[in-house]
């Protein structure tokens, strides 16, 4: 009766974590990626940033504004300037003549700022896709672990059914039955833990598109491990990735700012023209003015030096980052090869032999040749190899995600 109650409890627990009957079709990574790009909460923020940058680009191309002015002189004084009898009213219109190519330099800086922002947005999108990939793989792994735990529980029940008659017939000690029941209880607990972890990871994945209440089931060939590309070819692709392209764009932006700082060294000319009304003689006259600021070149020099230093900093940082990424890429590619070899070794050699050993041990146990301890060890070895294979495959796919993130291999999804 106690065994039947435990079996019913596990079945009810599995049903409580099972997807609804009307659940949507299993989700592949391409669909998860599209949902992430379309509905991630950052999408609106990135759109607003781009709109603001475009507005600044438009403002950079505007010519200096005209200035209208009015000036009243010689009124409300003493003697001949009492009241408005001697007042002089001047209405003027003025502006600035920009020199040194300031407007063109401003436009170039604004345009390159927009390009840099677009690259930053691509980097953000790639980071988001990589995180979606990590969560997708984590969910696929826990689904596989749930399947393994269910199979192990079924095997544990089969083993118990094999042991119980032997113990009742006094052909095996009761300790074997107790140990088998302990093992089944342990597997039941593991299955419960994995099912709860699955719900948590489902919410984590669905949160990528702003719907953590969803419970997606993913489809993934976890043990399908394609041959990694050579690190030499990937290193070439690395040079065109947004991470390094950002430094190139930042360098071009720094050049634009140097040009703008150089343009600011040229003083702007200010002019104004107007009409003056002389109340005392009831006459009018034209007025004109012109001014040039002094010392502009000296005041612009510190900014020019600062922009040149910033350009040098960007160039040095880009060179260091390129070396760092190339080294990281080589290490990750070698890790991919090692993990793939490990999975193939488990699938092709170790696991088939462990299963054969488990079958032979079970046969031997049935005829009294092996004790339960040998059967338990053989079963434990099969389970351990299954979990080790899942873990190695998981690390392969997570590493592959990092390689694709480094080389921008997911950029095709950003073009949809």
MARDREN-871882 format. One record per residue: residue in one letter; x, z, y of N, C-alpha, C in turn. Coordinates in pm, whole numbers, padded with zeros to 5 digits, always signed. Example, Ala and Ser with C-alpha at 12.3 -4.5 7.8 and 13.67 -1.06 7.14 Angstrom:
BEGIN
A+01319+00780-00569+01230+00780-00450+01320+00780-00330 S+01285+00708-00225+01367+00714-00106+01290+00787+00003 
This chain:
BEGIN
X+00082+00000-00121+00000+00000+00000+00086+00000+00126 X+00194+00082+00126+00281+00087+00244+00347-00048+00269 X+00385-00117+00163+00447-00249+00178+00347-00349+00235 X+00221-00340+00188+00118-00431+00239+00092-00407+00386 X+00090-00280+00427+00069-00247+00569+00182-00301+00654 X+00307-00286+00608+00420-00338+00685+00413-00489+00698 X+00377-00556+00590+00366-00702+00595+00260-00745+00694 X+00146-00676+00694+00039-00709+00790+00085-00685+00933 X+00161-00577+00955+00210-00546+01091+00301-00656+01143 X+00392-00704+01058+00483-00810+01100+00405-00938+01129 X+00305-00969+01044+00225-01090+01066+00150-01083+01198 X+00092-00966+01227+00021-00950+01355+00116-00960+01472 X+00237-00905+01457+00336-00914+01564+00374-01059+01589 X+00395-01135+01484+00430-01277+01500+00318-01353+01567 X+00195-01323+01528+00082-01391+01591+00070-01357+01738 X+00103-01232+01773+00091-01192+01913+00189-01264+02002 X+00302-01310+01945+00401-01383+02025+00395-01533+02002 X+00306-01577+01918+00294-01721+01893+00230-01790+02011 X+00260-01919+02037+00198-01991+02147+00050-02009+02123 X-00031-02022+02228-00173-02043+02212-00201-02172+02135 X-00321-02180+02073-00356-02299+01996-00361-02423+02083 X-00395-02405+02211-00407-02519+02301-00284-02534+02389 X-00169-02483+02342-00047-02491+02423-00007-02636+02442 X+00066-02659+02550+00110-02794+02578+00216-02838+02478 X+00244-02967+02475+00342-03023+02382+00480-02963+02408 X+00565-02957+02304+00702-02906+02325+00772-02979+02439 X+00851-02905+02509+00915-02953+02632+01057-02998+02601 X+01094-03121+02644+01234-03161+02632+01305-03134+02764 X+01440-03150+02761+01516-03111+02881+01487-03203+03000 X+01467-03331+02974+01441-03423+03086+01316-03380+03163 X+01212-03338+03091+01089-03294+03157+01112-03162+03230 X+01186-03071+03168+01218-02945+03235+01297-02968+03363 X+01390-03065+03358+01468-03097+03477+01381-03155+03588 X+01290-03247+03550+01201-03306+03651+01111-03201+03715 X+01062-03110+03634+00978-03004+03690+01058-02916+03786 X+01181-02888+03748+01266-02804+03832+01291-02869+03968 X+01328-02998+03964+01358-03068+04089+01234-03084+04177 X+01118-03097+04114+00996-03121+04191+00937-02995+04250 X+00954-02882+04181+00876-02764+04222+00958-02638+04244 X+01090-02647+04241+01169-02526+04265+01145-02476+04408 X+01136-02344+04428+01110-02291+04563+01210-02335+04669 X+01330-02372+04628+01430-02416+04726+01401-02554+04783 X+01311-02630+04718+01288-02769+04759+01243-02778+04904 X+01149-02694+04944+01099-02697+05083+01208-02657+05181 X+01291-02560+05144+01400-02519+05234+01498-02633+05256 X+01534-02703+05149+01629-02813+05163+01569-02926+05248 X+01441-02952+05233+01377-03056+05314+01377-03017+05461 X+01354-02889+05490+01355-02844+05630+01494-02853+05690 X+01596-02821+05611+01735-02832+05660+01769-02977+05694 X+01727-03068+05610+01756-03210+05635+01682-03259+05759 X+01559-03216+05777+01483-03256+05896+01549-03204+06022 X+01598-03080+06019+01667-03024+06134+01795-03101+06165 X+01869-03141+06061+01993-03217+06082+01963-03354+06142 X+01855-03416+06098+01818-03547+06155+01777-03533+06301 X+01710-03423+06335+01673-03400+06474+01798-03383+06561 X+01897-03312+06509+02023-03296+06584+02095-03430+06598 X+02084-03515+06495+02144-03648+06503+02078-03729+06614 X+01947-03721+06625+01876-03791+06734+01917-03738+06869 X+01927-03605+06881+01964-03544+07009+02105-03583+07051 X+02195-03602+06953+02334-03636+06986+02344-03771+07054 X+02249-03861+07027+02256-03994+07087+02192-04005+07224 X+02135-03897+07274+02070-03903+07404+02173-03905+07517 X+02146-03987+07618+02232-03991+07736+02206-03867+07822 X+02298-03832+07912+02276-03717+08002+02146-03735+08081 X+02075-03627+08097+01946-03632+08167+01965-03650+08318 X+01868-03717+08380+01863-03722+08527+01815-03588+08579 X+01867-03548+08696+01830-03421+08756+01770-03446+08894 X+01647-03401+08913+01581-03411+09044+01598-03278+09116 X+01630-03286+09247+01653-03163+09323+01589-03168+09461 X+01566-03052+09516+01513-03039+09652+01587-02925+09720 X+01627-02947+09847+01703-02846+09920+01651-02840+10064 X+01620-02720+10111+01569-02698+10247+01671-02614+10323 X+01715-02666+10440+01818-02598+10520+01767-02576+10663 X+01833-02483+10731+01810-02457+10874+01664-02421+10904 X+01614-02322+10837+01478-02277+10868+01474-02124+10863 X+01371-02071+10934+01349-01926+10939+01472-01852+10989 X+01543-01913+11086+01661-01847+11142+01633-01795+11281 X+01733-01800+11365+01719-01754+11505+01751-01870+11597 X+01708-01854+11724+01735-01958+11823+01667-02088+11786 X+01746-02196+11784+01689-02328+11758+01645-02347+11614 X+01686-02253+11524+01649-02268+11383+01529-02183+11346 X+01458-02130+11448+01337-02054+11416+01232-02145+11351 X+01153-02085+11257+01047-02162+11193+01102-02282+11117 X+01033-02397+11134+01075-02520+11066+01116-02628+11165 X+01134-02588+11295+01161-02691+11396+01291-02766+11371 X+01391-02695+11317+01522-02759+11294+01549-02777+11144 X+01447-02766+11063+01466-02771+10917+01514-02908+10871 X+01591-02907+10765+01639-03030+10702+01602-03024+10553 X+01521-03116+10507+01476-03122+10368+01545-03239+10299 X+01611-03209+10187+01682-03313+10111+01622-03323+09971 X+01578-03442+09936+01533-03471+09799+01639-03557+09733 X+01686-03516+09613+01799-03587+09551+01772-03615+09404 X+01847-03711+09351+01845-03746+09211+01990-03760+09164 X+02024-03690+09055+02164-03693+09011+02176-03692+08859 X+02297-03711+08811+02325-03706+08668+02474-03698+08647 X+02515-03716+08522+02657-03709+08484+02698-03839+08420 X+02816-03887+08457+02874-04003+08391+02973-03952+08287 X+02933-03966+08158+03020-03917+08051+03139-04011+08034 X+03255-03952+08018+03376-04030+08000+03446-03989+07871 X+03534-04075+07824+03614-04042+07706+03544-04070+07574 X+03429-04137+07576+03359-04166+07451+03288-04047+07390 X+03241-03952+07477+03176-03831+07425+03050-03863+07345 X+02969-03954+07396+02843-03982+07328+02868-04041+07189 X+02959-04136+07178+02991-04195+07047+03048-04090+06952 X+03130-04000+07006+03188-03895+06922+03081-03797+06875 X+02986-03766+06963+02876-03677+06922+02792-03740+06812 X+02762-03870+06829+02682-03940+06728+02753-03941+06593 X+02884-03971+06595+02961-03974+06470+02962-03838+06403 X+02978-03731+06481+02978-03596+06424+02842-03564+06361 X+02735-03597+06431+02600-03568+06380+02571-03647+06253 X+02612-03774+06251+02588-03856+06131+02663-03801+06011 X+02787-03761+06033+02865-03708+05921+02816-03569+05880 X+02757-03496+05972+02696-03367+05936+02576-03390+05843 X+02499-03495+05869+02386-03527+05783+02435-03566+05643 X+02541-03649+05639+02598-03689+05510+02646-03566+05432 X+02713-03474+05501+02763-03353+05436+02648-03268+05385 X+02541-03259+05463+02425-03182+05419+02361-03244+05294 X+02354-03378+05292+02299-03444+05174+02383-03413+05050 X+02514-03412+05065+02601-03379+04952+02581-03234+04911 X+02570-03144+05008+02543-03004+04977+02411-02990+04900 X+02312-03071+04937+02185-03065+04867+02198-03118+04725 X+02281-03222+04707+02307-03271+04572+02375-03163+04488 X+02471-03092+04548+02540-02984+04477+02441-02875+04439 X+02353-02840+04533+02252-02738+04504+02161-02783+04390 X+02121-02911+04392+02034-02963+04286+02107-02963+04151 X+02234-02999+04151+02312-02997+04026+02324-02854+03973 X+02348-02759+04063+02355-02620+04020+02222-02575+03960 X+02114-02620+04023+01982-02583+03974+01956-02644+03836 X+01994-02771+03820+01978-02837+03690+02064-02769+03583 X+02185-02730+03619+02273-02663+03523+02211-02530+03479 X+02153-02456+03574+02089-02330+03539+01967-02354+03450 X+01891-02459+03481+01779-02494+03394+01829-02526+03254 X+01940-02600+03246+01998-02633+03116+02039-02508+03039 X+02100-02412+03107+02142-02289+03039+02020-02214+02984 X+01916-02205+03066+01796-02134+03020+01725-02211+02909 X+01730-02342+02917+01670-02426+02813+01741-02403+02680 X+01873-02405+02682+01951-02383+02560+01926-02241+02506 X+01923-02143+02596+01899-02005+02551+01765-01993+02479 X+01662-02060+02531+01531-02055+02467+01534-02129+02333 X+01600-02245+02329+01611-02318+02202+01683-02233+02097 X+01786-02160+02140+01861-02075+02047+01775-01963+01992 X+01700-01897+02079+01619-01785+02031+01506-01836+01941 X+01454-01957+01969+01355-02015+01878+01416-02037+01740 X+01540-02083+01736+01607-02105+01608+01634-01972+01538 X+01671-01870+01615+01695-01738+01556+01567-01678+01500 X+01455-01703+01569+01326-01657+01517+01298-01723+01382 X+01322-01854+01374+01299-01926+01249+01388-01871+01138 X+01514-01842+01171+01606-01786+01071+01559-01647+01028 X+01514-01567+01123+01468-01432+01089+01344-01437+01001 X+01256-01530+01029+01136-01544+00945+01173-01586+00802 X+01268-01679+00792+01313-01721+00659+01382-01605+00587 X+01460-01525+00663+01527-01410+00602+01426-01306+00556 X+01320-01288+00633+01215-01194+00594+01145-01241+00466 X+01120-01369+00458+01059-01424+00336+01151-01403+00217 X+01283-01424+00239+01379-01403+00131+01384-01256+00090 X+01376-01166+00191+01377-01023+00162+01255-00983+00080 X+01141-01040+00110+01020-01011+00032+01033-01064-00111 X+01094-01182-00124+01116-01237-00257+01209-01147-00338 X+01313-01097-00272+01407-01007-00339+01339-00878-00383 X+01254-00824-00295+01180-00703-00330+01090-00727-00451 X+01025-00843-00452+00938-00876-00565+01019-00888-00693 X+01146-00924-00681+01232-00935-00798+01279-00797-00845 X+01305-00708-00749+01361-00577-00783+01256-00481-00836 X+01137-00483-00774+01035-00381-00805+01003-00372-00955 X+00978-00485-01022+00949-00472-01167+01065-00415-01247 X+01186-00446-01207+01303-00396-01277+01314-00245-01261 X+01286-00196-01137+01291-00051-01115+01180+00018-01193 X+01059-00040-01191+00947+00019-01263+00971+00022-01413 X+01048-00077-01461+01080-00080-01604+01206-00001-01636 X+01261+00068-01535+01380+00151-01552+01502+00069-01593 X+01502-00060-01556+01618-00145-01582+01717-00144-01465 X+01671-00096-01347+01757-00084-01229+01727+00050-01163 X+01826+00110-01098+01802+00239-01031+01710+00222-00911 X+01641+00332-00876+01550+00329-00762+01624+00303-00631 X+01752+00337-00626+01830+00313-00503+01832+00166-00464 X+01828+00077-00563+01826-00066-00531+01698-00102-00456 X+01585-00047-00499+01459-00073-00431+01461-00017-00290 X+01513+00105-00276+01521+00166-00143+01609+00085-00049 X+01725+00039-00100+01815-00041-00016+01752-00174+00023 X+01678-00233-00069+01612-00360-00038+01502-00340+00066 X+01432-00227+00056+01328-00197+00156+01390-00172+00293 X+01505-00105+00294+01576-00083+00421+01617-00217+00483 X+01667-00309+00399+01708-00441+00450+01589-00517+00505 X+01474-00511+00434+01356-00580+00485+01311-00520+00618 X+01315-00388+00629+01277-00323+00755+01370-00365+00869 X+01500-00376+00837+01595-00419+00939+01563-00560+00987 X+01532-00649+00894+01500-00787+00931+01371-00793+01011 X+01272-00709+00972+01148-00704+01050+01175-00663+01194 X+01263-00566+01213+01298-00522+01348+01369-00632+01425 X+01459-00702+01358+01529-00813+01422+01431-00922+01465 X+01335-00952+01379+01235-01054+01412+01153-01011+01534 X+01114-00884+01538+01039-00833+01653+01121-00846+01781 X+01249-00811+01774+01338-00821+01891+01351-00965+01938 X+01370-01058+01842+01385-01199+01878+01257-01254+01940 X+01142-01214+01890+01015-01261+01946+00997-01214+02090 X+01035-01090+02115+01025-01039+02253+01125-01109+02345 X+01243-01135+02292+01343-01209+02371+01294-01350+02400 X+01222-01409+02307+01168-01544+02329+01072-01546+02446 X+00984-01447+02454+00890-01440+02567+00966-01427+02699 X+01069-01342+02699+01149-01324+02821+01216-01453+02865 X+01272-01526+02769+01342-01651+02802+01243-01762+02839 X+01124-01759+02783+01022-01856+02824+00987-01836+02972 X+00970-01710+03012+00939-01682+03153+01056-01721+03243 X+01180-01698+03195+01297-01733+03275+01307-01883+03296 X+01279-01962+03192+01285-02107+03206+01174-02157+03299 X+01052-02111+03278+00940-02156+03360+00955-02114+03506 X+01030-02007+03531+01054-01964+03670+01133-02068+03747 X+01205-02155+03677+01282-02260+03744+01191-02357+03818 X+01067-02370+03776+00973-02454+03852+00861-02369+03910 X+00890-02238+03928+00798-02152+04000+00676-02109+03923 X+00683-02105+03788+00567-02067+03707+00609-01974+03594 X+00659-01853+03626+00709-01764+03521+00601-01717+03424 X+00474-01739+03458+00367-01699+03366+00350-01797+03251 X+00411-01915+03260+00400-02012+03152+00486-01970+03033 X+00449-02019+02914+00524-01989+02792+00561-02120+02722 X+00656-02194+02777+00692-02324+02717+00763-02307+02582 X+00741-02404+02496+00817-02417+02371+00903-02542+02386 X+01032-02528+02365+01123-02641+02390+01157-02710+02259 X+01190-02836+02273+01236-02913+02158+01380-02957+02184 X+01467-02928+02088+01609-02958+02108+01677-02967+01972 X+01757-03072+01953+01836-03085+01830+01961-03000+01845 X+01947-02872+01818+02054-02778+01847+02183-02810+01772 X+02169-02864+01652+02287-02893+01570+02337-03036+01586 X+02278-03110+01679+02325-03246+01708+02432-03235+01815 X+02556-03246+01773+02671-03225+01863+02749-03355+01877 X+02723-03433+01981+02794-03560+01996+02943-03541+02022 X+03017-03640+01984+03163-03638+02007+03192-03632+02156 X+03268-03532+02203+03297-03521+02347+03381-03639+02396 X+03359-03677+02519+03441-03781+02581+03583-03729+02604 X+03676-03822+02615+03814-03783+02641+03831-03724+02780 X+03920-03630+02794+03940-03564+02923+03995-03661+03028 X+04067-03766+02985+04122-03861+03083+04009-03937+03154 X+03912-03987+03075+03801-04058+03136+03716-03967+03222 X+03697-03843+03178+03618-03748+03257+03690-03711+03386 X+03824-03707+03382+03900-03675+03503+03879-03781+03611 X+03866-03907+03567+03837-04014+03664+03698-03995+03723 X+03600-03963+03639+03464-03939+03687+03460-03819+03780 X+03547-03723+03756+03550-03602+03837+03577-03631+03984 X+03657-03734+04011+03696-03766+04149+03577-03809+04234 X+03470-03858+04168+03353-03906+04243+03238-03806+04242 X+03264-03685+04194+03156-03586+04188+03126-03529+04326 X+03005-03477+04345+02970-03418+04476+03063-03306+04519 X+03116-03229+04423+03203-03118+04460+03326-03167+04536 X+03390-03275+04485+03507-03328+04555+03466-03421+04669 X+03355-03492+04654+03306-03576+04762+03272-03493+04884 X+03233-03369+04860+03202-03281+04973+03327-03259+05060 X+03441-03241+04994+03565-03222+05071+03600-03348+05149 X+03576-03465+05088+03602-03589+05160+03511-03600+05282 X+03384-03565+05266+03291-03571+05379+03324-03465+05482 X+03365-03347+05434+03405-03241+05527+03529-03283+05606 X+03619-03356+05539+03737-03405+05607+03699-03507+05715 X+03605-03597+05681+03559-03695+05782+03488-03626+05898 X+03415-03521+05866+03348-03445+05973+03452-03378+06063 X+03558-03325+06002+03665-03263+06082+03732-03366+06172 X+03750-03487+06121+03806-03594+06204+03715-03624+06323 X+03584-03625+06298+03489-03650+06407+03496-03540+06512 X+03513-03419+06468+03522-03308+06564+03652-03312+06643 X+03758-03364+06580+03883-03384+06656+03860-03488+06766 X+03791-03597+06730+03762-03700+06830+03673-03645+06941 X+03576-03561+06905+03488-03503+07006+03566-03409+07098 X+03656-03329+07040+03738-03239+07122+03829-03319+07214 X+03882-03432+07162+03966-03517+07247+03884-03580+07360 X+03761-03620+07328+03674-03679+07431+03640-03577+07539 X+03625-03452+07502+03590-03350+07601+03704-03322+07698 X+03824-03366+07660+03935-03348+07753+03922-03438+07875 X+03847-03547+07863+03825-03637+07978+03714-03578+08066 X+03739-03551+08194+03637-03489+08281+03521-03585+08307 X+03402-03532+08307+03283-03610+08341+03265-03616+08493 X+03212-03724+08540+03186-03740+08683+03039-03708+08710 X+03016-03629+08813+02879-03594+08852+02845-03664+08983 X+02729-03725+08990+02686-03795+09112+02544-03755+09146 X+02511-03773+09273+02372-03755+09314+02349-03834+09444 X+02230-03884+09462+02187-03954+09584+02050-03900+09623 X+02021-03909+09755+01892-03857+09798+01858-03898+09941 X+01750-03841+09986+01698-03868+10121+01685-03734+10193 X+01733-03730+10318+01723-03608+10398+01631-03631+10517 X+01540-03536+10537+01448-03539+10651+01494-03435+10753 X+01523-03481+10878+01565-03394+10988+01444-03369+11078 X+01388-03251+11068+01264-03220+11139+01282-03220+11290 X+01400-03178+11334+01424-03161+11478+01417-03295+11551 X+01469-03402+11489+01469-03533+11555+01371-03629+11490 X+01301-03578+11390+01203-03660+11319+01267-03787+11261 X+01392-03769+11208+01465-03882+11149+01485-03857+10999 X+01522-03962+10927+01559-03952+10786+01694-04019+10765 X+01766-03976+10659+01898-04033+10631+01925-04023+10480 X+02006-04114+10433+02048-04109+10292+02166-04015+10276 X+02172-03947+10161+02287-03862+10130+02337-03900+09991 X+02462-03881+09966+02521-03910+09835+02633-03811+09809 X+02651-03777+09683+02755-03683+09645+02825-03726+09518 X+02947-03680+09501+03027-03715+09384+03125-03600+09360 X+03140-03556+09234+03232-03445+09206+03302-03469+09072 X+03424-03418+09062+03504-03427+08939+03560-03289+08910 X+03532-03230+08790+03590-03099+08757+03741-03110+08738 X+03813-03006+08776+03958-03004+08766+04002-02917+08648 X+04113-02950+08589+04169-02871+08479+04099-02887+08347 X+04019-02993+08332+03941-03009+08208+04032-03032+08088 X+04139-03110+08105+04229-03139+07993+04293-03012+07939 X+04336-02925+08030+04399-02799+07986+04301-02709+07912 X+04179-02703+07960+04080-02618+07896+04037-02674+07759 X+04045-02806+07738+04005-02866+07611+04114-02858+07504 X+04236-02829+07543+04347-02830+07449+04333-02728+07336 X+04292-02601+07360+04277-02506+07248+04177-02553+07143 X+04065-02610+07186+03966-02659+07092+04022-02774+07009 X+04100-02860+07070+04160-02972+06998+04257-02921+06892 X+04338-02821+06927+04430-02763+06829+04354-02698+06713 X+04246-02629+06744+04167-02562+06641+04108-02665+06544 X+04058-02777+06594+03998-02878+06508+04104-02947+06423 X+04223-02966+06476+04331-03023+06396+04371-02927+06282 X+04375-02797+06312+04407-02699+06209+04298-02695+06102 X+04171-02709+06143+04061-02711+06047+04071-02833+05956 X+04110-02946+06011+04128-03067+05930+04237-03045+05826 X+04347-02984+05865+04456-02957+05771+04409-02860+05662 X+04328-02762+05700+04278-02665+05601+04190-02734+05497 X+04102-02822+05542+04013-02893+05450+04093-02980+05353 X+04193-03050+05404+04275-03135+05318+04347-03054+05211 X+04404-02938+05252+04476-02855+05156+04381-02794+05053 X+04265-02751+05098+04166-02694+05006+04118-02797+04905 X+04098-02919+04952+04053-03025+04862+04156-03053+04753 X+04283-03057+04791+04388-03082+04692+04394-02970+04588 X+04384-02845+04635+04388-02732+04542+04266-02732+04450 X+04148-02764+04505+04026-02765+04425+04029-02875+04321 X+04086-02990+04355+04095-03100+04261+04180-03059+04140 X+04294-02996+04164+04381-02951+04055+04308-02848+03968 X+04237-02755+04034+04164-02651+03962+04056-02711+03872 X+03981-02809+03923+03874-02869+03845+03929-02951+03729 X+04039-03023+03752+04099-03102+03644+04146-03011+03531 X+04210-02899+03566+04255-02805+03463+04138-02745+03386 X+04031-02708+03461+03913-02652+03397+03846-02753+03306 X+03843-02879+03348+03782-02983+03267+03855-03002+03135 X+03987-03004+03140+04066-03018+03016+04036-02903+02921 X+04032-02780+02975+04005-02663+02891+03865-02670+02829 X+03766-02712+02907+03630-02718+02855+03615-02826+02749 X+03680-02940+02767+03673-03047+02668+03736-03001+02535 X+03849-02933+02544+03911-02882+02421+03822-02779+02354 X+03753-02698+02433+03660-02601+02377+03545-02672+02306 X+03497-02781+02362+03391-02858+02298+03436-02906+02159 X+03557-02959+02151+03607-03008+02021+03615-02893+01920 X+03664-02776+01965+03679-02663+01873+03543-02614+01823 X+03446-02605+01912+03313-02558+01872+03246-02658+01778 X+03263-02787+01807+03204-02889+01721+03264-02882+01580 X+03395-02866+01572+03460-02854+01442+03410-02731+01367 X+03387-02622+01440+03339-02500+01375+03200-02519+01317 X+03110-02581+01394+02974-02605+01346+02977-02696+01224 X+03057-02800+01229+03063-02894+01115+03121-02825+00991 X+03217-02734+01011+03275-02662+00898+03171-02571+00833 X+03091-02504+00916+02987-02415+00861+02881-02498+00789 X+02836-02607+00855+02729-02688+00796+02775-02763+00672 X+02896-02816+00676+02940-02903+00568+03004-02831+00452 X+03063-02714+00474+03136-02647+00367+03088-02505+00342 X+03094-02422+00445+03073-02279+00425+02930-02244+00387 X+02833-02295+00461+02694-02259+00434+02643-02313+00300 X+02671-02439+00263+02628-02485+00130+02687-02400+00017 X+02814-02361+00029+02876-02280-00075+02817-02139-00078 X+02787-02085+00041+02726-01952+00046+02587-01954-00016 X+02512-02060+00008+02378-02070-00052+02389-02085-00204 X+02487-02163-00248+02506-02176-00392+02545-02042-00454 X+02631-01970-00383+02670-01838-00433+02550-01743-00438 X+02464-01755-00338+02343-01671-00336+02252-01704-00455 X+02235-01831-00485+02150-01871-00598+02211-01823-00730 X+02343-01838-00745+02408-01795-00869+02400-01644-00885 X+02417-01573-00775+02409-01427-00780+02269-01381-00817 X+02169-01451-00761+02030-01414-00795+02003-01439-00944 X+02052-01551-00993+02034-01577-01137+02102-01468-01221 X+02224-01432-01177+02295-01328-01249+02225-01194-01242 X+02162-01167-01128+02089-01042-01114+01969-01040-01207 X+01902-01154-01220+01784-01160-01306+01816-01126-01452 X+01938-01163-01493+01975-01137-01633+02060-01010-01646 X+02075-00937-01534+02146-00811-01539+02296-00822-01532 X+02345-00940-01492+02491-00958-01487+02551-00900-01358 X+02476-00907-01246+02524-00855-01118+02432-00744-01070 X+02489-00644-00999+02405-00541-00939+02342-00593-00808 X+02248-00517-00756+02181-00556-00632+02280-00569-00516 X+02382-00486-00517+02481-00490-00409+02540-00629-00394 X+02569-00696-00503+02624-00831-00497+02521-00929-00440 X+02396-00911-00479+02290-00998-00427+02271-00978-00278 X+02277-00851-00235+02261-00822-00092+02376-00882-00011 X+02498-00871-00063+02614-00927+00007+02604-01079+00017 X+02557-01143-00090+02543-01288-00088+02436-01331+00013 X+02326-01257+00016+02220-01289+00114+02269-01265+00256 X+02342-01158+00275+02394-01126+00408+02492-01233+00455 X+02571-01287+00362+02667-01392+00399+02595-01518+00445 X+02489-01556+00376+02411-01674+00417+02354-01653+00557 X+02294-01537+00579+02235-01508+00709+02340-01508+00819 X+02455-01447+00791+02562-01440+00892+02612-01578+00928 X+02626-01666+00829+02673-01802+00857+02569-01881+00935 X+02441-01861+00904+02337-01930+00981+02342-01888+01128 X+02355-01759+01151+02360-01709+01289+02490-01753+01359 X+02601-01755+01284+02728-01800+01343+02719-01947+01382 X+02653-02028+01299+02637-02170+01331+02551-02187+01456 X+02444-02111+01466+02359-02118+01585+02438-02078+01709 X+02517-01972+01699+02595-01925+01813+02699-02029+01856 X+02768-02089+01759+02868-02191+01793+02802-02313+01856 X+02687-02355+01802+02614-02469+01861+02567-02436+02002 X+02522-02312+02019+02478-02268+02153+02594-02277+02252 X+02711-02227+02214+02827-02232+02303+02870-02376+02330 X+02854-02463+02230+02887-02605+02251+02798-02663+02361 X+02667-02641+02350+02575-02700+02448+02594-02637+02586 X+02621-02507+02592+02645-02443+02722+02773-02497+02786 X+02876-02518+02702+03000-02575+02754+02979-02718+02799 X+02899-02792+02724+02870-02930+02762+02797-02936+02896 X+02709-02840+02919+02640-02833+03048+02742-02814+03161 X+02841-02728+03138+02943-02706+03242+03025-02832+03266 X+03056-02905+03158+03131-03031+03174+03049-03131+03253 X+02920-03143+03218+02834-03236+03290+02816-03194+03436 X+02813-03064+03458+02803-03016+03597+02930-03052+03674 X+03045-03036+03612+03171-03069+03679+03181-03217+03711 X+03137-03301+03619+03154-03445+03636+03032-03512+03698 X+02930-03435+03731+02810-03493+03795+02733-03582+03703 X+02736-03556+03571+02669-03644+03476+02518-03640+03488 X+02463-03542+03558+02317-03530+03574+02268-03598+03701 X+02353-03672+03768+02313-03734+03894+02201-03836+03876 X+02193-03897+03758+02084-03993+03735+01947-03928+03751 X+01937-03802+03712+01810-03732+03728+01777-03710+03875 X+01877-03700+03960+01853-03677+04102+01802-03802+04170 X+01816-03919+04106+01774-04045+04168+01627-04076+04140 X+01566-04000+04050+01425-04029+04015+01333-03995+04131 
